[in-house]
Amino acid sequence: MEVTENNVVQQIQNRNEKAISFIIYEYGGLLAAIIKRHLNYQQQDYEECLDDVLLSVLNHIHSFSSEKNSFKQWLAAIAKYKAIDYQRRQIVVHNQQFSVSEMDKLNLQANQPSETICVDELLEQLSVSEREIFEKYYLEGISSSEIAKKFNAKESWVYNKLSRGRKKLKKMMVKNNES
């Protein structure tokens, strides 16, 4: 059966996969605009959020009521609240990340001076590109978009490098404090 705007809800309830394609085709622009506005145009987060929106539509289609809203409004509300959830998650992750100064402070709090590793020694554990990105972002204060341009890469690549680098450094800090 062909999916139309009039029967899309029924088709989703029947678990017709073509209904998801129809939603993406008909409402993809709306969903993209809503999600990207809240996620600062982060492509990876956008794609994950869009997947979650579509999954929520499938799982919660029974809660849709045409008397309360149109399907388009209901879909937009789901996208908005999922995007806000992702935005909150980004803030939590950002607040949990170690900065170079925090790592240096942790080293100064080590029990024995012989266990202390300076920031330069920690950064030496990173690859050349990771170290350069770390120095530019944390020490020189250069924005991630400028760093991405310098490396001819996407901004998400810079965030991935920073995240992986922090994980490596955190692991080194934990290892150093345990010995």
Long-range contacts (C-beta under 8 A, 24 or more apart in sequence): 5-71, 8-71, 9-61, 9-64, 9-66, 9-71, 12-57, 12-58, 12-61, 13-61, 13-62, 15-58, 20-54, 20-57, 20-58, 23-54, 23-57, 23-75, 24-54, 27-72, 27-75, 30-72, 30-75, 30-76, 30-79, 31-75, 31-76, 31-79, 34-76, 34-79, 34-80, 34-83, 35-79, 35-82, 35-83, 35-86, 37-83, 38-80, 38-83, 38-84, 38-86, 38-87, 39-83, 39-86, 39-87, 39-90, 42-90, 42-155, 42-156, 42-159, 43-154, 43-156, 44-156, 45-86, 45-90, 48-86, 49-79, 49-82, 49-83, 49-86, 50-79, 52-82, 52-86, 53-78, 53-79, 53-82, 56-82, 97-162, 97-163, 97-166, 98-166, 98-169, 98-170, 98-173, 99-138, 100-134, 100-138, 100-139, 103-169, 103-170, 103-173, 106-173, 106-177, 107-173, 107-176, 110-176, 110-177, 115-176, 115-177, 115-179, 117-172, 117-173, 117-176, 122-169, 122-172, 122-173, 123-169, 125-168, 125-169, 125-172, 126-165, 126-168, 126-169, 129-161, 130-161, 130-164, 130-165, 130-168, 133-158, 133-161, 133-162, 133-165, 134-162, 134-165, 137-162
